[in-house]
């Protein structure tokens, strides 16, 4: 999304600072001292007088989605609005008006005198305006613009008559399932046929309860399956190409038209071309992002969808201990629709015997390296149990970082946690294992997956596990800056 801010003073800077990821922000300013300050702060600045079309074109006005005009001079506002609309008739405009100007009368006169239609989407008036109000207005305008862009993409799929395949990551958790559930609701309201797909397993006892109790219908598929091929368009939720989704091959990536996620940006995202992309690494959950879209489409969720999104946010923000502004805005919208009895049943389901055994192995097999714990749980069938074990071990006294790993089929699966504010565990997992398979996550939670590959040559299972443990331990500790 491209936003042009006309004026780099305190108001323009407030707007630029309020904008989040996936927003290409350009500030247009002519004051040399202010230009230097803005550039030193990391802002992209175009030098010139924004009253003129030449300057606006240099700033990229023709591709702009939102234009914010912060001037308080009535004549400058009038000339600039005309210049904006001569070069871009569809961009949303946010206008700041000083106290002495009456908005309706002022815009009516400009419309009468102009040779182009002047349409202003949001007006922030000085009588009511504060920096906080201006920041809130631009964020709301960005959210509205995102909903418009997503709707445009969905309608283009509908016109083509294609089925939309909504792909979750391989072993979907509540955040992934809830987000897919929400996108499916939006897409079907537009009139699309949809399929929700994933490639791994749902084995965590809470995730199984979540899926069953909330009636989330998703189909497990394999690479090059008929279900994937029949989808003329593909959406990725809570995942990115080849990061934590492996069921798509190169030809499938050409049909990816939507990516909505809150994980760190994966380099393979470049392979998908002209898709609608909303990736916000600073958001606490993809579920919170999807609530923003529901609001934009004015969709009131039923209790199952609301409960799913609430629980998706709850889990991915570690029980709201690291929530962001995305979740703060989402919660009031959901709270009246959430079924608390369902939440209780999801939160406290029966624990399988295998999950309990894996937890016991993780505790027994743990090895301490100062305040870091690494545990090898061996051969397992439930990948999600690794995350449960990591969640438990990170709570041990004196432990700041945890890595739990095991062999699932022909993959080495890993789950990591940290409480160390100096460590971004998602980056650590990518640095340590990304070149061997895939690795990533968030600042406090991460994971990785590595094919067994050469380790298969080990003569027996014990030798295999010993070789894996040596290699994983060495790479993980080196990425943390510790001696193996």
N, C-alpha and C positions, 0 to 999 in steps of 0.2 A: 504494500500500500504506500502510495506516495503522498506526502503532506508538504505543502509549501507554506511557510510562515513569513508573512510580509511585515518586517520590522523586528529588529533584534534587541529591542529594549527589554525592560523588566517583564512586560507582559508576553512578548514573543519568546523570551527565554523560559518563562513559566510553562508556556504551551509545549515547547520543545522538550523540556525535562519531563513533562507528564506523559509523553508518548512512550509506548512499550516496544517490545521486539517486533520484528517484521514490519517496521514502519520506516520508510526512507524519508527522513526529515531534512528539508533544505530551508535555510533562513536567508531571506533577501535583505540586505542592509547596505547603506552607502557611507555610514560614519566609520572612518578608518580606525579610530581608537576602539570602537565597539566591535568591529570586524576582527581585530587582533585578539580581543578578549574572548570572543565566541570561538574562534579557531583554537585558541589555547585550551579551551574547555572541551574540545573534541567535536564541536558542531560543524556540519557542512554548510559553508556560507557562499552565496553568490553575491558579487559586488555590483551594486547599481541602484537606480531609482525604480522602485516597483510600480510607479505610475505608467511606465512605458512598456509597450508590448515586447520590445526587443529584450528588455531585462527579464520579463516574465518567461519568454521563450527560452532564454538562456538557463533559467531555473527549472525548465521542464514543465511549463504550465499545461501543455497539451496532454501530458500523461498524468496529471495530478488528479487524485481522488478527493482530496480535501484542501481547501485554501483558507488560511486564517489571516484576517486583516486586522492589525492592531493599532493602526493610526487613529488619532483622535481629531484630526483636522477634517472638517466636513467636505471641503473641496477636494482634498486628497482622496478621501473615501469615495466620493462620487466618480472621479476620474479613474481610480483603480478598479472599482466594480465594473465599469464599462470595459476596461482593458481585459479583465479576467474573462468576462462573458464573450468577448469577441474571439477569444482564443480557446475557450473551453466552456461549452454550454451545459455540461452535466455534472461537473465537480460540485461537491457540497461546500458551501461557504459559511464560515463562522465569522461574524462581524462584531467588533467591539465598538460601542457607541458612547460618547461622553454624555455627561449628565444633562447638558442644555439641549440636546437633540431629542425630539419626540420620534421614536422609531418608525411608526406607521406612516406618518406624514412625510418624513424624510425620504423613505424608500419609494413612496408613491410619486414624489416629484422627480426622483432620479429615473424611475420607469418612464414617466411622461416625456422626459427630455432625451432619453437614450434611444439609439437606433437598434439596440438589442434588448431582449428580455432580461431583466435583472431579477434573479431569484436568490434570496438569502435563506439558508436553512436554519441557522441558529444565530440569535442576537443576544449578546451579553451586554446589558445596559449598566452604565456606571452607577446608577442609583442603587442597584442591588449587587453589583459586581464586587467580588474580592478575588484575590489570586486563587483561592480555593474554589470559588465558583467557576472561574475561567478554566481551571484544570479539570473540574468535573465535567464541564460542557464539552471540552475537546475529547475527553475520554469517551463520553457518551456518543459523540459524533463518530468517532473511530469505530465503536462497537456497532453502530447503525450501518456504517459503510461496510463492515465485514459481513453483516447479515445480507446486505444487498448483493455483495459479490458472490456469497455462497448460493443465494437464491438464483442468481444469474447462471451459475455453473450447473445447478440442479435442473433448471429449466432447459438448458441446452442438452442435457442428457435425456430429458423427457421427450424433447422434439425428435431426437435421434431414435427413440424407441428402445434404447438399451436398458438392460438390467444393471443396477448398481450393486456391485459386490463390496460389502463393508468388511474390511480385513482387520482383525485384531492381532496383537502380537502372539507368538507361538503358544504361550501358556498364559492365557488371559486371566488377569486379576480383576477385582471389582471395578477399578477405575476404567480399565479397558472395556469391560462388558457394559458398564453403565453408559460410557461414551458412545459405543456402537449402538446401544439401545436408543439413545437420544437422537443420533443422526438418522437412524432408521425411521423414527417417528417423524422427523422433519421431512425426510425424503418422501415418505409415503403420503404426507399431507400435500406435497407438491404433485403427487400422482405417479411416483416412480415405483417400479417393482424392485425389491431389494432381497439380498441374501447376506446374512452375517456369517463370516467364515474365520476359521483359525486352524493352525497346523499342528499344535502340540497336544497338551493334556490339561484338563482342569482337575487337579488332584488335592490341592489344599482344602482341608475340611470346611473352612469358612467360605471359600470360593464356590465349592460344590453346593453348600447350603444357599448361598447367594443366588446362584444360577437357578436352582430348583424352585426355591420359594418365590422368586420374582418372575418366574416363567420366561426367562431369557432364552430364546430359541436361536442357537448357533450351530453350524455344521462343521464338524472336524473334517478337513480335507488334506490331501497330499499334493506335492508339487506336480504340476501339469495335469491336475485332475479335471474332470469334465465340468465340475461346478465353477472352477476359476475361469475356464475357457468360455463358458456361456455368458459370463459377465462382460458386457461391452465396455463398461466403465468400472473403475475400482477406486474406492476410498480407503485410506489408511487412518485408523484412529489409535492414538496412544502408541504409535510405532512409526518407523521410517524404513525405507528400502534397505534390506540386508543388515539392519541394525539388530532388531529383535524379532524380525519376521523372515522366515526362510522358505515359505511356500510359493513365492513369486519368482519366476525366472525373468531373464532380460526382456523377452517379448511381452510379459505381463506388465512390466514397469511402464511400457509405452501407453498402457491403458489407465494408468493412475491419474485421476483427475482432481482428487481432493486429498490433502494431508492435514490432519489436525492433531497436535501433539504438544506435550509440555516437556519432553526430554531434550537434552542437548542436541544441537543440529548435527546430523550424520552426513558425512561427505558424499555418500551415495544419493543424497537428495537431489544432486545436480542431474541425475539420470532421467528424471521424470518430466523435464520440459516445462510445458505451460499449465501445469496443475494449479489449482487454488491451494495455497499453502498458508497455514496459520500455525506456526511453531513458536511457542513461548516458553523458553527454558526457565524464566523467572516465575511462572505460574506454579502453584502447588499441585495441581491436578488437571487432567484433561476434562474430567467431569465438570469442574468449575467453568472451564471454557465453554463447554456445551450448554450449560445453563444460560450463559450470555446469549447464545444463539437462540435458545428457546424464548428468551425475553424479546429478542429482536424480531422473531416470527410471531410474537404474541400467542405462544402456545402454553396453555396451562397443563402441566404434567399430571397424569393420573397418579395414584398413590404408589404403584409399583415403580414407575419411572422416577418419581421424586425420591422414593426410598433408595433406589439404586444409585442415583446421582449423589445423594447425601452420603451414603456409605462409601462410594468411590472416593469422594473428597476426604472423608474421615480416615480411610486407610492410607491414602497416598500422602496425606499431611501428618502422618503419625499421630492420629487422634487429635487433629487440629493443633498440634504443638508447633507446626511450622507453616501455618496457613499464610496466604498472601491476599492482596486486595481482590483478586479474582474470586476467592472463596468467600471473603467478607460480603461481596455484592451478591453472591449466589445464594447464601444461606437464607436471607429473608424471603427470597422468592420461593424457596422450597418448603420452608418450615411448616406451613399449614397443610401440606399435602403428604407429609411423611407418615408412614405407618410404624409407630413405635414398637408394636408387638412383633412385626416382622424383623425389625432391627435387632431385637433381643434374641430372636431365634437364629438369626444369621451370626450374631456375635458369639453365641454359646452353643455351637453344634457339638455332636459327639466327635471325639478324636479317634481316628483309625489306629489300629494296633501298629501298623508300619510307621506311621508318623511318630508315635511314641518311641518306637525302637530307634528311629533315626535321631530323635532328640537325645536319647540315651547315648548313642554312639558319638554324637557331636560333643557331649560333655566329657565322656570318657577319653576320647582320642585327641582332645584339644592340646595344643602345644603353645607355650607362652614365649614371646620374643619381646621382652620388656612389657610394654602395655598393649602389645598386639597379640591376638589369639588367632591361630590357624588350625582348622579341624578337618580331617579327612574322614568322611563317613562311608567310604567304599562304594560298593555297587548298590544302587537304589532304583526304584521305579517311579517314585514321586518327587519330581523336581521341586515342587512348592514346599516340601518339607525342609529343604535346605534354607529357604528364607525364614521359616518358622524357627529353625535352630539358630540362625544368625541373630534374629530378633531377641532370642533368649540370652545368648552368650554376651551380647553387647551390654546387657544389664548387670553383668558380674562386676563386683567391686574391683577397681584398679584397671579395668579393661577399657580402652578408648577406641580400638579398631578391631574388627572381626572379619575373617574370611572362612566360609564353610564351603567345601566342595565335595563332589562325588561323581560317579560314572553312571549316566542314564543312557541306556542303549549304547550307541557308539559315540557319545559326546561326553566331554568333561563339563559339568555344569557347576557354576560358582555363584555364591551370593555373599555380598559384603555389606558391612555397616560401619559407621564411625560416629563418634561423639566429639572428635578432635576438630576444633574450629579451623585449624590450619590445614586440614586435609579435605580435598574434594574427591570423595571416593569414586564418583562416576568417571572423572578424568583419570584417576589412578588405574581403574579397571581397563579403561581404553588404552592407556599407555602400556600397561603390563601385558594385555592379551589381545588387543585389537588387531595386531598384525598376524596373529595365529588363527583367529576366528572372529568373534565380535565381543565388544565390551563397552560398557558405558553406564549411565544412570544419572543420579542427582548428587548433590553435595554430601548427603548423609547416607544414601542407599545406592547400591550398584550391583551389577551382575555381569557375568561373562559366560561365553560358550565356546569351547574349543574342540574340534574333531579329534578323535583319538589318534588318527594318522599313524605315525611311526611307532607310537606306544604299543600298537597292536602286535608288534614283533616280540614283546616280552614273553618269556617261556611259560609263565603261569600268572594267575590272578594276583598273588601276593607281590611278585616282582613288578607287575604292571602298576599296582597301587603305589609301590615304593618309588618307582621312576616318576610317576605323575606327581607325587607329593614333593619330591625334590625339585622338580622343574617349576611347579606352581609356587612353592614357597620362595624359591630364589627370585623369580620374576616379580612376585608381589612385594617382597621386602625391598628389592632394588627400586621399584617404582615409588615406594614410600621413603626412599633415601636412607634405608637401613642396610647394614651388612648381613647377608644371609648366614 
